[in-house]
Amino acid sequence: MPQLTISEEQVLELLQQLSPEGKRKALRLLRSELVSEFFATTKNLSEHLRLWAKEQGVELDSLGDDEWEALVDAIIHKANSGGF
């Protein structure tokens, strides 16, 4: 099948011309890709958090709600101070 080369702006203009059903199909496709990307990103972040926590001597699976809150608060403060 030949491949067309068009700009993103042209693609967006073409999307606006789709029927309502075509727009729903395009939305489902894009949503599926975004969800997959989101889960891949959160998995990657989770792995980094676990590694960082292990380096800090923190066992994430044993934290209670208050401990999670304190950990998140410490991470946010550290990030805001440029230390994370």
C-alpha positions in Angstrom: 0.0 0.0 0.0 1.4 3.4 -0.9 2.3 5.7 2.0 1.2 9.4 2.0 3.2 12.0 3.6 1.0 14.8 5.1 1.5 17.2 7.9 -0.1 16.9 11.3 -2.2 19.9 10.6 -3.5 18.2 7.5 -4.4 15.1 9.5 -6.3 17.2 12.0 -8.2 18.9 9.2 -9.1 15.5 7.7 -10.2 14.3 11.1 -12.7 17.2 11.3 -14.2 16.0 8.0 -14.9 12.5 9.3 -18.4 11.3 10.0 -19.5 11.1 13.6 -18.8 7.3 13.5 -15.4 7.9 11.9 -14.6 10.4 14.6 -15.6 7.8 17.3 -13.3 5.2 15.6 -10.4 7.7 15.5 -11.0 8.6 19.2 -11.1 4.9 20.2 -7.8 4.3 18.4 -6.1 7.4 19.9 -7.5 6.7 23.4 -6.2 3.1 23.2 -2.7 4.3 22.3 -2.7 7.0 25.0 -3.9 4.5 27.6 -1.1 2.1 26.6 1.4 4.9 26.8 0.1 6.0 30.2 0.4 2.5 31.6 3.9 2.1 30.2 4.9 5.4 31.8 3.4 4.7 35.1 5.1 1.3 35.2 8.4 2.9 34.4 7.8 5.5 37.2 6.8 2.8 39.6 10.0 0.9 39.0 12.0 4.1 39.5 10.1 4.8 42.7 10.7 1.3 44.0 14.4 1.5 43.2 14.7 4.9 44.8 12.8 3.7 47.9 15.0 0.7 48.2 18.1 2.9 48.1 16.5 4.9 50.9 15.8 1.8 52.9 12.0 2.1 52.5 9.8 -0.9 51.8 6.9 0.5 49.9 4.6 -2.5 50.3 4.7 -2.2 54.1 3.8 1.5 54.2 0.5 2.6 55.8 -1.6 5.5 54.5 0.1 8.1 56.8 3.6 6.8 55.8 2.7 7.0 52.1 1.5 10.6 52.7 4.7 11.5 54.5 6.8 9.9 51.7 5.0 11.8 48.9 5.3 15.0 50.9 9.0 14.5 51.3 9.4 13.7 47.6 7.4 16.8 46.6 9.5 19.1 49.0 12.7 17.5 47.7 11.6 18.0 44.1 10.6 21.6 44.8 14.0 22.3 46.4 15.8 20.9 43.3 17.1 17.9 45.1 15.1 15.1 43.4 
